[in-house]
Amino acid sequence: METQEAAHEDLFVMMKGGGPCTWLLLLLIGLILLFPFLEDGIFGRTLLGILFSAVLLTGAFASRPTSSGMVLRLGLALCGIVSQWAALLTKNIALLGIAGVFYAVSLAVAIVGVLRYVLRRGPITADKLHGALAGYIMLAFSWAFVYALMENASAGSFGPGQLDFTQPGTFFKLMYFSLTTLTTTGYGDFIPLTNHARSVVMIQEFIGVFYVGVLIARLAGLYPAVSTK
């Protein structure tokens, strides 16, 4: 009994965290919660830009990469940040599309790095657990950018209603749709309208199930068994 209580106490202490993946997770959750309040007006969009920039930079450093991996992640993050701020300052949709490409690629590379760190042999720390959840949220974000690029290239791929990226709330709808798709919630209030969009959505569904299944199996194998003797 005492051993089990000690194990639960150790788990609670472990969940407190404080490493780079913990900060990445907090930034992602903060971005989701604050996004609806910061879409309108230059001040709000500036704060959103800062949050997105912080996510990319923190994601580049969160996985303890090698020097070559760090250069790649940091380079992609900086390209995304520069193109994003250029799009914000000029209100150019083409630059916004370029920023979306860099964001999607940068997040995908960061996810791979975080997963390699999380699944590395060794003790399961709070930072690794937070990294696993941060990777899941970044997966939803990266697909939201893919959907935005698809809608920009072929208007009417998602709906109902045509999406206008010059209007507040448009990208947040895609974030919301991506996360509900990844978690297989499927409210049905926002859906893919073309077969091309549906095929990409199905790929995200497969990846989401695979991510959770593999991650849980791997962490269960790495987590030390608690002796009840």
NORBELGI-V732712 format. One record per pair of residues at least 12 apart in sequence whose ideal C-beta (glycine too) atoms are under 6 Angstrom apart, sorted by the first residue. I is the first residue (numbers start at 0). J is the second residue. Records with the same first field share a line. If there is no record, write none. Layout:
I->J / J
//
This chain:
6->225
13->125
14->125
15->125
16->125 / 126 / 129
18->126
19->60 / 61
20->61 / 126 / 129 / 130 / 133
21->126 / 129
22->57
23->57 / 58 / 61 / 133
24->129 / 132 / 133
26->53 / 54 / 57
27->133 / 136
30->50
34->171
38->167 / 168
39->167
44->87
48->83 / 87
52->80
55->76 / 79 / 105
56->76
58->109
59->72 / 73 / 76
61->113
62->112 / 113 / 116
63->116
64->112
72->108
75->104 / 105
76->105
78->101
79->98 / 101 / 102 / 105
82->94 / 97 / 98 / 101
83->98
86->98
96->151
99->144 / 147 / 148
102->144
103->141 / 144 / 145
106->137 / 140 / 141
107->141
110->134 / 137 / 138
113->130 / 134
114->134
117->130 / 131
118->217
123->221 / 222
131->214
139->177 / 178 / 181
142->177 / 203
143->173 / 174 / 177
146->173
147->173
150->162
156->193 / 196
157->191
158->192
172->189
176->189
180->200 / 203
181->207
//
